Amino acid sequence: MHPEAQRLIAAYRLQPHPEGGWYRETYRSAERVTTSSGSVRSATTSIYFLLTSHAFSAFHRLASDETWHFYRGDAVTLEIIDASGRHESRVLSADAVLQTTIVAGAHFAAHVDADDGYALVGCDVAPGFEFSDFHLTTRSMLTAAYPHLGPLIAKFTR
């Protein structure tokens, strides 16, 4: 692993995330909101999130919108599959776009392709993130729904 990635994991006290990579929640709003499904959530939550070329974020989906902010390191690519099965790649880096939002319900994964690379990003979720709304997608389920994306799905699922 890149020495700077190791330093950031220690400095920011990041922990392994179930989808891959390392994270730490940095903010959870005290303000509560009721979602359209009737659940009560914090208005917003924020995390630090670190990915490496050896630790991708596997396809998953959330019940809320998630905005990614690029902080440092190598380019990170988000692979997004919307409900209709349309695939889009978005690249975040110091030389490209610095932030992007994935809408609620989309399946998405993220990866760093640079050899021995890493990326430190921030993610804001609104309404706030709850693990009960986090759905790690299975390879078989996604491939059955979107067979035309089989190779991409195989690459970024576990």
Rosetta constraint file for C-alpha pairs under 8 A:
AtomPair CA 1 CA 5 HARMONIC 6.81 0.50
AtomPair CA 1 CA 6 HARMONIC 6.82 0.50
AtomPair CA 1 CA 52 HARMONIC 7.45 0.50
AtomPair CA 1 CA 54 HARMONIC 7.76 0.50
AtomPair CA 1 CA 116 HARMONIC 6.25 0.50
AtomPair CA 1 CA 117 HARMONIC 7.96 0.50
AtomPair CA 2 CA 6 HARMONIC 6.51 0.50
AtomPair CA 2 CA 116 HARMONIC 5.70 0.50
AtomPair CA 2 CA 117 HARMONIC 6.47 0.50
AtomPair CA 2 CA 118 HARMONIC 7.01 0.50
AtomPair CA 3 CA 7 HARMONIC 6.19 0.50
AtomPair CA 4 CA 8 HARMONIC 6.11 0.50
AtomPair CA 5 CA 9 HARMONIC 6.17 0.50
AtomPair CA 5 CA 50 HARMONIC 7.62 0.50
AtomPair CA 5 CA 52 HARMONIC 7.52 0.50
AtomPair CA 5 CA 118 HARMONIC 6.14 0.50
AtomPair CA 5 CA 119 HARMONIC 7.88 0.50
AtomPair CA 6 CA 10 HARMONIC 6.38 0.50
AtomPair CA 7 CA 11 HARMONIC 5.92 0.50
AtomPair CA 8 CA 12 HARMONIC 5.80 0.50
AtomPair CA 8 CA 13 HARMONIC 7.90 0.50
AtomPair CA 8 CA 14 HARMONIC 7.89 0.50
AtomPair CA 9 CA 13 HARMONIC 5.69 0.50
AtomPair CA 9 CA 14 HARMONIC 4.92 0.50
AtomPair CA 9 CA 15 HARMONIC 7.62 0.50
AtomPair CA 9 CA 22 HARMONIC 7.20 0.50
AtomPair CA 9 CA 50 HARMONIC 7.66 0.50
AtomPair CA 10 CA 14 HARMONIC 6.65 0.50
AtomPair CA 12 CA 24 HARMONIC 7.51 0.50
AtomPair CA 13 CA 24 HARMONIC 6.96 0.50
AtomPair CA 14 CA 22 HARMONIC 5.40 0.50
AtomPair CA 14 CA 23 HARMONIC 4.75 0.50
AtomPair CA 14 CA 24 HARMONIC 5.06 0.50
AtomPair CA 14 CA 48 HARMONIC 7.79 0.50
AtomPair CA 14 CA 49 HARMONIC 7.89 0.50
AtomPair CA 15 CA 22 HARMONIC 5.03 0.50
AtomPair CA 15 CA 23 HARMONIC 5.32 0.50
AtomPair CA 15 CA 24 HARMONIC 6.34 0.50
AtomPair CA 16 CA 20 HARMONIC 6.77 0.50
AtomPair CA 16 CA 21 HARMONIC 5.91 0.50
AtomPair CA 16 CA 22 HARMONIC 4.36 0.50
AtomPair CA 16 CA 23 HARMONIC 6.40 0.50
AtomPair CA 17 CA 21 HARMONIC 5.69 0.50
AtomPair CA 17 CA 22 HARMONIC 5.27 0.50
AtomPair CA 17 CA 23 HARMONIC 6.12 0.50
AtomPair CA 19 CA 56 HARMONIC 7.88 0.50
AtomPair CA 19 CA 57 HARMONIC 5.16 0.50
AtomPair CA 19 CA 58 HARMONIC 5.18 0.50
AtomPair CA 19 CA 59 HARMONIC 7.60 0.50
AtomPair CA 19 CA 60 HARMONIC 7.42 0.50
AtomPair CA 19 CA 136 HARMONIC 6.74 0.50
AtomPair CA 20 CA 51 HARMONIC 7.62 0.50
AtomPair CA 20 CA 55 HARMONIC 5.75 0.50
AtomPair CA 20 CA 56 HARMONIC 5.55 0.50
AtomPair CA 20 CA 57 HARMONIC 4.65 0.50
AtomPair CA 20 CA 58 HARMONIC 6.37 0.50
AtomPair CA 21 CA 49 HARMONIC 7.00 0.50
AtomPair CA 21 CA 50 HARMONIC 5.60 0.50
AtomPair CA 21 CA 51 HARMONIC 4.74 0.50
AtomPair CA 21 CA 52 HARMONIC 7.02 0.50
AtomPair CA 21 CA 55 HARMONIC 5.34 0.50
AtomPair CA 21 CA 56 HARMONIC 6.20 0.50
AtomPair CA 21 CA 57 HARMONIC 6.23 0.50
AtomPair CA 22 CA 49 HARMONIC 5.66 0.50
AtomPair CA 22 CA 50 HARMONIC 5.13 0.50
AtomPair CA 22 CA 51 HARMONIC 6.74 0.50
AtomPair CA 23 CA 47 HARMONIC 6.43 0.50
AtomPair CA 23 CA 48 HARMONIC 5.33 0.50
AtomPair CA 23 CA 49 HARMONIC 4.41 0.50
AtomPair CA 23 CA 50 HARMONIC 6.32 0.50
AtomPair CA 24 CA 47 HARMONIC 5.41 0.50
AtomPair CA 24 CA 48 HARMONIC 5.45 0.50
AtomPair CA 24 CA 49 HARMONIC 6.95 0.50
AtomPair CA 25 CA 45 HARMONIC 7.48 0.50
AtomPair CA 25 CA 46 HARMONIC 5.87 0.50
AtomPair CA 25 CA 47 HARMONIC 4.17 0.50
AtomPair CA 25 CA 48 HARMONIC 6.54 0.50
AtomPair CA 26 CA 45 HARMONIC 7.73 0.50
AtomPair CA 26 CA 46 HARMONIC 5.58 0.50
AtomPair CA 26 CA 47 HARMONIC 5.14 0.50
AtomPair CA 26 CA 48 HARMONIC 6.92 0.50
AtomPair CA 27 CA 44 HARMONIC 7.97 0.50
AtomPair CA 27 CA 45 HARMONIC 5.37 0.50
AtomPair CA 27 CA 46 HARMONIC 5.00 0.50
AtomPair CA 27 CA 47 HARMONIC 6.94 0.50
AtomPair CA 28 CA 42 HARMONIC 6.52 0.50
AtomPair CA 28 CA 43 HARMONIC 7.97 0.50
AtomPair CA 28 CA 44 HARMONIC 6.19 0.50
AtomPair CA 28 CA 45 HARMONIC 4.47 0.50
AtomPair CA 28 CA 46 HARMONIC 6.66 0.50
AtomPair CA 28 CA 128 HARMONIC 7.28 0.50
AtomPair CA 29 CA 42 HARMONIC 5.33 0.50
AtomPair CA 29 CA 43 HARMONIC 5.75 0.50
AtomPair CA 29 CA 44 HARMONIC 5.49 0.50
AtomPair CA 29 CA 45 HARMONIC 6.25 0.50
AtomPair CA 29 CA 128 HARMONIC 7.76 0.50
AtomPair CA 30 CA 42 HARMONIC 6.24 0.50
AtomPair CA 30 CA 43 HARMONIC 7.53 0.50
AtomPair CA 31 CA 42 HARMONIC 5.75 0.50
AtomPair CA 31 CA 43 HARMONIC 5.56 0.50
AtomPair CA 32 CA 40 HARMONIC 6.47 0.50
AtomPair CA 32 CA 41 HARMONIC 5.44 0.50
AtomPair CA 32 CA 42 HARMONIC 4.46 0.50
AtomPair CA 32 CA 43 HARMONIC 5.31 0.50
AtomPair CA 33 CA 40 HARMONIC 5.57 0.50
AtomPair CA 33 CA 41 HARMONIC 5.45 0.50
AtomPair CA 33 CA 42 HARMONIC 6.13 0.50
AtomPair CA 33 CA 43 HARMONIC 5.51 0.50
AtomPair CA 33 CA 127 HARMONIC 7.16 0.50
AtomPair CA 34 CA 38 HARMONIC 5.67 0.50
AtomPair CA 34 CA 39 HARMONIC 5.55 0.50
AtomPair CA 34 CA 40 HARMONIC 4.44 0.50
AtomPair CA 34 CA 41 HARMONIC 6.37 0.50
AtomPair CA 35 CA 39 HARMONIC 5.40 0.50
AtomPair CA 35 CA 40 HARMONIC 6.27 0.50
AtomPair CA 35 CA 41 HARMONIC 7.27 0.50
AtomPair CA 35 CA 127 HARMONIC 7.25 0.50
AtomPair CA 41 CA 127 HARMONIC 6.17 0.50
AtomPair CA 41 CA 128 HARMONIC 5.73 0.50
AtomPair CA 41 CA 129 HARMONIC 7.75 0.50
AtomPair CA 41 CA 130 HARMONIC 7.77 0.50
AtomPair CA 42 CA 126 HARMONIC 7.97 0.50
AtomPair CA 42 CA 127 HARMONIC 6.22 0.50
AtomPair CA 42 CA 128 HARMONIC 4.81 0.50
AtomPair CA 42 CA 129 HARMONIC 7.75 0.50
AtomPair CA 43 CA 126 HARMONIC 5.92 0.50
AtomPair CA 43 CA 127 HARMONIC 4.80 0.50
AtomPair CA 43 CA 128 HARMONIC 5.32 0.50
AtomPair CA 44 CA 124 HARMONIC 6.79 0.50
AtomPair CA 44 CA 125 HARMONIC 5.55 0.50
AtomPair CA 44 CA 126 HARMONIC 4.52 0.50
AtomPair CA 44 CA 127 HARMONIC 5.18 0.50
AtomPair CA 44 CA 128 HARMONIC 4.04 0.50
AtomPair CA 44 CA 129 HARMONIC 7.28 0.50
AtomPair CA 45 CA 124 HARMONIC 5.58 0.50
AtomPair CA 45 CA 125 HARMONIC 5.33 0.50
AtomPair CA 45 CA 126 HARMONIC 6.76 0.50
AtomPair CA 45 CA 127 HARMONIC 7.69 0.50
AtomPair CA 45 CA 128 HARMONIC 4.74 0.50
AtomPair CA 45 CA 129 HARMONIC 5.98 0.50
AtomPair CA 46 CA 122 HARMONIC 6.96 0.50
AtomPair CA 46 CA 123 HARMONIC 5.55 0.50
AtomPair CA 46 CA 124 HARMONIC 4.38 0.50
AtomPair CA 46 CA 125 HARMONIC 6.48 0.50
AtomPair CA 47 CA 122 HARMONIC 5.59 0.50
AtomPair CA 47 CA 123 HARMONIC 5.34 0.50
AtomPair CA 47 CA 124 HARMONIC 6.67 0.50
AtomPair CA 48 CA 120 HARMONIC 7.11 0.50
AtomPair CA 48 CA 121 HARMONIC 6.01 0.50
AtomPair CA 48 CA 122 HARMONIC 4.62 0.50
AtomPair CA 48 CA 123 HARMONIC 6.60 0.50
AtomPair CA 49 CA 120 HARMONIC 5.87 0.50
AtomPair CA 49 CA 121 HARMONIC 5.27 0.50
AtomPair CA 49 CA 122 HARMONIC 5.74 0.50
AtomPair CA 49 CA 123 HARMONIC 7.03 0.50
AtomPair CA 50 CA 118 HARMONIC 7.07 0.50
AtomPair CA 50 CA 119 HARMONIC 5.68 0.50
AtomPair CA 50 CA 120 HARMONIC 4.54 0.50
AtomPair CA 50 CA 121 HARMONIC 6.27 0.50
AtomPair CA 51 CA 55 HARMONIC 5.79 0.50
AtomPair CA 51 CA 56 HARMONIC 6.06 0.50
AtomPair CA 51 CA 57 HARMONIC 7.29 0.50
AtomPair CA 51 CA 111 HARMONIC 6.88 0.50
AtomPair CA 51 CA 112 HARMONIC 6.72 0.50
AtomPair CA 51 CA 118 HARMONIC 5.55 0.50
AtomPair CA 51 CA 119 HARMONIC 5.41 0.50
AtomPair CA 51 CA 120 HARMONIC 6.71 0.50
AtomPair CA 52 CA 56 HARMONIC 6.65 0.50
AtomPair CA 52 CA 111 HARMONIC 7.36 0.50
AtomPair CA 52 CA 112 HARMONIC 5.80 0.50
AtomPair CA 52 CA 116 HARMONIC 7.16 0.50
AtomPair CA 52 CA 117 HARMONIC 5.55 0.50
AtomPair CA 52 CA 118 HARMONIC 4.06 0.50
AtomPair CA 52 CA 119 HARMONIC 6.42 0.50
AtomPair CA 53 CA 111 HARMONIC 6.79 0.50
AtomPair CA 53 CA 112 HARMONIC 4.79 0.50
AtomPair CA 53 CA 113 HARMONIC 5.53 0.50
AtomPair CA 53 CA 114 HARMONIC 6.33 0.50
AtomPair CA 53 CA 115 HARMONIC 6.42 0.50
AtomPair CA 53 CA 116 HARMONIC 5.73 0.50
AtomPair CA 53 CA 117 HARMONIC 5.16 0.50
AtomPair CA 53 CA 118 HARMONIC 6.15 0.50
AtomPair CA 54 CA 116 HARMONIC 7.59 0.50
AtomPair CA 55 CA 111 HARMONIC 7.54 0.50
AtomPair CA 56 CA 109 HARMONIC 7.51 0.50
AtomPair CA 56 CA 110 HARMONIC 5.91 0.50
AtomPair CA 56 CA 111 HARMONIC 4.71 0.50
AtomPair CA 56 CA 112 HARMONIC 7.04 0.50
AtomPair CA 56 CA 156 HARMONIC 7.23 0.50
AtomPair CA 57 CA 109 HARMONIC 5.21 0.50
AtomPair CA 57 CA 110 HARMONIC 4.90 0.50
AtomPair CA 57 CA 111 HARMONIC 6.32 0.50
AtomPair CA 57 CA 156 HARMONIC 7.42 0.50
AtomPair CA 58 CA 108 HARMONIC 7.55 0.50
AtomPair CA 58 CA 109 HARMONIC 4.95 0.50
AtomPair CA 58 CA 110 HARMONIC 6.91 0.50
AtomPair CA 58 CA 136 HARMONIC 7.37 0.50
AtomPair CA 58 CA 137 HARMONIC 7.79 0.50
AtomPair CA 58 CA 156 HARMONIC 5.12 0.50
AtomPair CA 58 CA 157 HARMONIC 5.04 0.50
AtomPair CA 58 CA 158 HARMONIC 6.97 0.50
AtomPair CA 59 CA 107 HARMONIC 5.96 0.50
AtomPair CA 59 CA 108 HARMONIC 4.86 0.50
AtomPair CA 59 CA 109 HARMONIC 4.29 0.50
AtomPair CA 59 CA 110 HARMONIC 7.84 0.50
AtomPair CA 59 CA 136 HARMONIC 6.41 0.50
AtomPair CA 59 CA 137 HARMONIC 5.59 0.50
AtomPair CA 59 CA 138 HARMONIC 7.91 0.50
AtomPair CA 59 CA 153 HARMONIC 7.62 0.50
AtomPair CA 59 CA 156 HARMONIC 6.13 0.50
AtomPair CA 59 CA 157 HARMONIC 5.84 0.50
AtomPair CA 60 CA 107 HARMONIC 5.25 0.50
AtomPair CA 60 CA 108 HARMONIC 5.55 0.50
AtomPair CA 60 CA 109 HARMONIC 6.62 0.50
AtomPair CA 60 CA 134 HARMONIC 7.22 0.50
AtomPair CA 60 CA 135 HARMONIC 5.46 0.50
AtomPair CA 60 CA 136 HARMONIC 4.30 0.50
AtomPair CA 60 CA 137 HARMONIC 4.86 0.50
AtomPair CA 61 CA 104 HARMONIC 7.31 0.50
AtomPair CA 61 CA 105 HARMONIC 5.65 0.50
AtomPair CA 61 CA 106 HARMONIC 5.70 0.50
AtomPair CA 61 CA 107 HARMONIC 4.68 0.50
AtomPair CA 61 CA 108 HARMONIC 6.34 0.50
AtomPair CA 61 CA 134 HARMONIC 6.21 0.50
AtomPair CA 61 CA 135 HARMONIC 5.37 0.50
AtomPair CA 61 CA 136 HARMONIC 6.71 0.50
AtomPair CA 61 CA 137 HARMONIC 7.25 0.50
AtomPair CA 62 CA 66 HARMONIC 7.98 0.50
AtomPair CA 62 CA 104 HARMONIC 5.67 0.50
AtomPair CA 62 CA 105 HARMONIC 5.67 0.50
AtomPair CA 62 CA 106 HARMONIC 7.37 0.50
AtomPair CA 62 CA 107 HARMONIC 7.95 0.50
AtomPair CA 62 CA 133 HARMONIC 5.77 0.50
AtomPair CA 62 CA 134 HARMONIC 5.12 0.50
AtomPair CA 62 CA 135 HARMONIC 6.48 0.50
AtomPair CA 63 CA 104 HARMONIC 5.05 0.50
AtomPair CA 63 CA 105 HARMONIC 5.66 0.50
AtomPair CA 63 CA 133 HARMONIC 5.54 0.50
AtomPair CA 63 CA 134 HARMONIC 7.23 0.50
AtomPair CA 64 CA 103 HARMONIC 6.97 0.50
AtomPair CA 64 CA 104 HARMONIC 4.42 0.50
AtomPair CA 64 CA 105 HARMONIC 7.28 0.50
AtomPair CA 64 CA 125 HARMONIC 6.35 0.50
AtomPair CA 64 CA 126 HARMONIC 5.74 0.50
AtomPair CA 64 CA 127 HARMONIC 5.80 0.50
AtomPair CA 64 CA 128 HARMONIC 7.35 0.50
AtomPair CA 64 CA 129 HARMONIC 7.34 0.50
AtomPair CA 65 CA 101 HARMONIC 6.78 0.50
AtomPair CA 65 CA 102 HARMONIC 5.77 0.50
AtomPair CA 65 CA 103 HARMONIC 4.53 0.50
AtomPair CA 65 CA 104 HARMONIC 4.47 0.50
AtomPair CA 65 CA 125 HARMONIC 5.79 0.50
AtomPair CA 65 CA 126 HARMONIC 5.74 0.50
AtomPair CA 65 CA 127 HARMONIC 7.39 0.50
AtomPair CA 66 CA 101 HARMONIC 5.48 0.50
AtomPair CA 66 CA 102 HARMONIC 5.29 0.50
AtomPair CA 66 CA 103 HARMONIC 6.60 0.50
AtomPair CA 66 CA 104 HARMONIC 7.31 0.50
AtomPair CA 66 CA 123 HARMONIC 6.46 0.50
AtomPair CA 66 CA 124 HARMONIC 5.58 0.50
AtomPair CA 66 CA 125 HARMONIC 4.48 0.50
AtomPair CA 66 CA 126 HARMONIC 6.69 0.50
AtomPair CA 67 CA 99 HARMONIC 6.86 0.50
AtomPair CA 67 CA 100 HARMONIC 5.57 0.50
AtomPair CA 67 CA 101 HARMONIC 4.08 0.50
AtomPair CA 67 CA 102 HARMONIC 6.34 0.50
AtomPair CA 67 CA 123 HARMONIC 5.51 0.50
AtomPair CA 67 CA 124 HARMONIC 5.15 0.50
AtomPair CA 67 CA 125 HARMONIC 6.48 0.50
AtomPair CA 68 CA 99 HARMONIC 5.33 0.50
AtomPair CA 68 CA 100 HARMONIC 5.45 0.50
AtomPair CA 68 CA 101 HARMONIC 6.19 0.50
AtomPair CA 68 CA 121 HARMONIC 6.62 0.50
AtomPair CA 68 CA 122 HARMONIC 5.67 0.50
AtomPair CA 68 CA 123 HARMONIC 4.55 0.50
AtomPair CA 68 CA 124 HARMONIC 6.63 0.50
AtomPair CA 69 CA 92 HARMONIC 7.86 0.50
AtomPair CA 69 CA 98 HARMONIC 5.78 0.50
AtomPair CA 69 CA 99 HARMONIC 4.42 0.50
AtomPair CA 69 CA 100 HARMONIC 6.97 0.50
AtomPair CA 69 CA 121 HARMONIC 5.37 0.50
AtomPair CA 69 CA 122 HARMONIC 4.94 0.50
AtomPair CA 69 CA 123 HARMONIC 6.28 0.50
AtomPair CA 70 CA 92 HARMONIC 6.05 0.50
AtomPair CA 70 CA 93 HARMONIC 6.10 0.50
AtomPair CA 70 CA 94 HARMONIC 7.24 0.50
AtomPair CA 70 CA 98 HARMONIC 5.06 0.50
AtomPair CA 70 CA 99 HARMONIC 6.15 0.50
AtomPair CA 70 CA 119 HARMONIC 7.70 0.50
AtomPair CA 70 CA 120 HARMONIC 6.65 0.50
AtomPair CA 70 CA 121 HARMONIC 4.57 0.50
AtomPair CA 70 CA 122 HARMONIC 6.59 0.50
AtomPair CA 71 CA 94 HARMONIC 7.80 0.50
AtomPair CA 71 CA 98 HARMONIC 7.89 0.50
AtomPair CA 71 CA 119 HARMONIC 7.57 0.50
AtomPair CA 71 CA 120 HARMONIC 5.54 0.50
AtomPair CA 71 CA 121 HARMONIC 5.15 0.50
AtomPair CA 71 CA 122 HARMONIC 7.16 0.50
AtomPair CA 72 CA 93 HARMONIC 7.58 0.50
AtomPair CA 72 CA 94 HARMONIC 7.10 0.50
AtomPair CA 72 CA 119 HARMONIC 5.85 0.50
AtomPair CA 72 CA 120 HARMONIC 5.35 0.50
AtomPair CA 72 CA 121 HARMONIC 7.10 0.50
AtomPair CA 73 CA 93 HARMONIC 7.76 0.50
AtomPair CA 73 CA 117 HARMONIC 7.30 0.50
AtomPair CA 73 CA 118 HARMONIC 5.52 0.50
AtomPair CA 73 CA 119 HARMONIC 4.42 0.50
AtomPair CA 73 CA 120 HARMONIC 6.27 0.50
AtomPair CA 74 CA 93 HARMONIC 6.52 0.50
AtomPair CA 74 CA 112 HARMONIC 6.86 0.50
AtomPair CA 74 CA 114 HARMONIC 6.64 0.50
AtomPair CA 74 CA 117 HARMONIC 5.95 0.50
AtomPair CA 74 CA 118 HARMONIC 5.60 0.50
AtomPair CA 74 CA 119 HARMONIC 5.24 0.50
AtomPair CA 75 CA 91 HARMONIC 6.51 0.50
AtomPair CA 75 CA 92 HARMONIC 5.62 0.50
AtomPair CA 75 CA 93 HARMONIC 4.49 0.50
AtomPair CA 75 CA 94 HARMONIC 7.53 0.50
AtomPair CA 75 CA 112 HARMONIC 6.23 0.50
AtomPair CA 75 CA 113 HARMONIC 7.58 0.50
AtomPair CA 75 CA 114 HARMONIC 7.61 0.50
AtomPair CA 75 CA 119 HARMONIC 6.71 0.50
AtomPair CA 76 CA 91 HARMONIC 5.74 0.50
AtomPair CA 76 CA 92 HARMONIC 5.34 0.50
AtomPair CA 76 CA 93 HARMONIC 6.56 0.50
AtomPair CA 76 CA 110 HARMONIC 6.63 0.50
AtomPair CA 76 CA 111 HARMONIC 5.55 0.50
AtomPair CA 76 CA 112 HARMONIC 4.76 0.50
AtomPair CA 76 CA 113 HARMONIC 7.41 0.50
AtomPair CA 76 CA 119 HARMONIC 6.39 0.50
AtomPair CA 77 CA 89 HARMONIC 6.49 0.50
AtomPair CA 77 CA 90 HARMONIC 5.59 0.50
AtomPair CA 77 CA 91 HARMONIC 4.43 0.50
AtomPair CA 77 CA 92 HARMONIC 6.35 0.50
AtomPair CA 77 CA 110 HARMONIC 5.45 0.50
AtomPair CA 77 CA 111 HARMONIC 5.41 0.50
AtomPair CA 77 CA 112 HARMONIC 6.44 0.50
AtomPair CA 78 CA 89 HARMONIC 5.57 0.50
AtomPair CA 78 CA 90 HARMONIC 5.15 0.50
AtomPair CA 78 CA 91 HARMONIC 6.33 0.50
AtomPair CA 78 CA 92 HARMONIC 7.98 0.50
AtomPair CA 78 CA 108 HARMONIC 6.70 0.50
AtomPair CA 78 CA 109 HARMONIC 5.68 0.50
AtomPair CA 78 CA 110 HARMONIC 4.33 0.50
AtomPair CA 78 CA 111 HARMONIC 6.72 0.50
AtomPair CA 79 CA 87 HARMONIC 7.09 0.50
AtomPair CA 79 CA 88 HARMONIC 6.00 0.50
AtomPair CA 79 CA 89 HARMONIC 4.69 0.50
AtomPair CA 79 CA 90 HARMONIC 6.72 0.50
AtomPair CA 79 CA 108 HARMONIC 5.38 0.50
AtomPair CA 79 CA 109 HARMONIC 5.18 0.50
AtomPair CA 79 CA 110 HARMONIC 6.07 0.50
AtomPair CA 80 CA 87 HARMONIC 5.61 0.50
AtomPair CA 80 CA 88 HARMONIC 5.21 0.50
AtomPair CA 80 CA 89 HARMONIC 6.22 0.50
AtomPair CA 80 CA 90 HARMONIC 7.96 0.50
AtomPair CA 80 CA 102 HARMONIC 7.72 0.50
AtomPair CA 80 CA 106 HARMONIC 6.66 0.50
AtomPair CA 80 CA 107 HARMONIC 5.83 0.50
AtomPair CA 80 CA 108 HARMONIC 4.41 0.50
AtomPair CA 80 CA 109 HARMONIC 6.74 0.50
AtomPair CA 81 CA 85 HARMONIC 5.64 0.50
AtomPair CA 81 CA 86 HARMONIC 5.53 0.50
AtomPair CA 81 CA 87 HARMONIC 4.59 0.50
AtomPair CA 81 CA 88 HARMONIC 6.58 0.50
AtomPair CA 81 CA 106 HARMONIC 5.84 0.50
AtomPair CA 81 CA 107 HARMONIC 5.15 0.50
AtomPair CA 81 CA 108 HARMONIC 6.21 0.50
AtomPair CA 82 CA 86 HARMONIC 5.52 0.50
AtomPair CA 82 CA 87 HARMONIC 6.74 0.50
AtomPair CA 82 CA 105 HARMONIC 7.65 0.50
AtomPair CA 82 CA 106 HARMONIC 4.80 0.50
AtomPair CA 82 CA 107 HARMONIC 6.49 0.50
AtomPair CA 83 CA 105 HARMONIC 7.40 0.50
AtomPair CA 83 CA 106 HARMONIC 6.26 0.50
AtomPair CA 85 CA 145 HARMONIC 7.90 0.50
AtomPair CA 85 CA 146 HARMONIC 5.99 0.50
AtomPair CA 87 CA 149 HARMONIC 7.98 0.50
AtomPair CA 90 CA 100 HARMONIC 7.97 0.50
AtomPair CA 91 CA 96 HARMONIC 7.03 0.50
AtomPair CA 91 CA 97 HARMONIC 6.76 0.50
AtomPair CA 92 CA 96 HARMONIC 6.00 0.50
AtomPair CA 92 CA 97 HARMONIC 5.05 0.50
AtomPair CA 92 CA 98 HARMONIC 5.46 0.50
AtomPair CA 92 CA 99 HARMONIC 6.58 0.50
AtomPair CA 92 CA 100 HARMONIC 7.81 0.50
AtomPair CA 93 CA 97 HARMONIC 6.07 0.50
AtomPair CA 93 CA 98 HARMONIC 5.98 0.50
AtomPair CA 94 CA 98 HARMONIC 6.55 0.50
AtomPair CA 102 CA 106 HARMONIC 6.94 0.50
AtomPair CA 102 CA 108 HARMONIC 7.97 0.50
AtomPair CA 107 CA 137 HARMONIC 7.71 0.50
AtomPair CA 109 CA 156 HARMONIC 6.54 0.50
AtomPair CA 112 CA 117 HARMONIC 6.39 0.50
AtomPair CA 112 CA 118 HARMONIC 6.31 0.50
AtomPair CA 112 CA 119 HARMONIC 6.94 0.50
AtomPair CA 113 CA 117 HARMONIC 6.91 0.50
AtomPair CA 114 CA 118 HARMONIC 7.66 0.50
AtomPair CA 124 CA 128 HARMONIC 7.95 0.50
AtomPair CA 125 CA 129 HARMONIC 5.63 0.50
AtomPair CA 129 CA 133 HARMONIC 7.21 0.50
AtomPair CA 129 CA 134 HARMONIC 7.99 0.50
AtomPair CA 130 CA 134 HARMONIC 6.87 0.50
AtomPair CA 137 CA 141 HARMONIC 7.06 0.50
AtomPair CA 137 CA 142 HARMONIC 6.79 0.50
AtomPair CA 137 CA 157 HARMONIC 7.40 0.50
AtomPair CA 138 CA 142 HARMONIC 6.27 0.50
AtomPair CA 138 CA 157 HARMONIC 6.67 0.50
AtomPair CA 138 CA 158 HARMONIC 7.42 0.50
AtomPair CA 139 CA 143 HARMONIC 5.93 0.50
AtomPair CA 139 CA 153 HARMONIC 6.36 0.50
AtomPair CA 139 CA 154 HARMONIC 6.33 0.50
AtomPair CA 139 CA 157 HARMONIC 5.65 0.50
AtomPair CA 139 CA 158 HARMONIC 7.07 0.50
AtomPair CA 140 CA 144 HARMONIC 6.00 0.50
AtomPair CA 141 CA 145 HARMONIC 6.32 0.50
AtomPair CA 142 CA 146 HARMONIC 5.90 0.50
AtomPair CA 142 CA 147 HARMONIC 7.76 0.50
AtomPair CA 142 CA 153 HARMONIC 6.97 0.50
AtomPair CA 143 CA 147 HARMONIC 4.82 0.50
AtomPair CA 143 CA 148 HARMONIC 7.94 0.50
AtomPair CA 143 CA 149 HARMONIC 6.97 0.50
AtomPair CA 143 CA 150 HARMONIC 5.50 0.50
AtomPair CA 143 CA 153 HARMONIC 6.65 0.50
AtomPair CA 146 CA 150 HARMONIC 7.09 0.50
AtomPair CA 149 CA 153 HARMONIC 6.11 0.50
AtomPair CA 150 CA 154 HARMONIC 6.04 0.50
AtomPair CA 151 CA 155 HARMONIC 6.23 0.50
AtomPair CA 152 CA 156 HARMONIC 6.51 0.50
AtomPair CA 153 CA 157 HARMONIC 6.06 0.50
AtomPair CA 154 CA 158 HARMONIC 7.86 0.50
